[in-house]
Amino acid sequence: MKAAIFLTLFMLLATPALSQDYEFFTLGLKAGLNLTEIKGDLDDDLKDTLGRIAELDINMKQGGVGGILLNWRLMPWFSVQPEVIFSQKGHQYESKINVPVPYPYVMLISNAKITQTLVFEYIEIPILAKFHFLNSTQVTPVLYLGPAIGFVVDARIKTKSGSYDSNRNVRSELEDYDYSIIVGGEIQFKNGGGYFFVDSRYTYGLKNVDKTEFNDMHNSVISVMVGYAW
């Protein structure tokens, strides 16, 4: 992960010196869907705590993602793209508990099916090094990687069991920021002076975002977005 970050930073610093005649900017908008989960020991802790007394189902959570981009095309095959993105992350658990069990955030209810969703919302700023192929065609494949920093704007745990419904703010229990590595690909479809695109990426959080240090929690996100740049 660190090697990928260093490679990206090197490319950002070195490429402008190599490019003198080929530079232009495009502005774009994108939006799409996140499939997210929490990596680390949280799932293991839940299985150890609840697995012996409950049916436990751990699922990826769906969330929204979207934002603005500025692409700086330095060479026919290379560009740098900073973005500002709103991204919903988190995790979801479903369980059927047979006895009351103390839990880090809530007291689970006996003999009930419980759905608990961790909803973490970030403003994320990636800086991507993008490598373009087949530029002479109407369809251009692109591969990219780069670092990102994300700032928490909201964090909640939603719990639902029958008529019981809670929405607890846990912002104070989450780190203020997260730093990540992003790898992905994009297909661009030229359209007049701009292009439509389909973007797919994986984002892995390098920082433990649990401020309480009760768990080792890392954001893991698969994103699919569509957009237009001009």
Secondary structure by P-SEA (a helix, b strand, c coil): caaaaaaaaaaaacccccccccccccccccccccbbbbccaaaaaaaaacccccbbbbbbbbbcccbbbbbbbcccccbbbbbbbbbbbbbbbbbbbcccccccccccccccbbbbbbbbbbbbbbbbbbbbccccccbbbbbbcbbbbbbbcbbbbbbbcccbbbbbbccccccccccccccccbbbbbccccccccccbbbbbccccccccccbbbbbbbbbbccccc
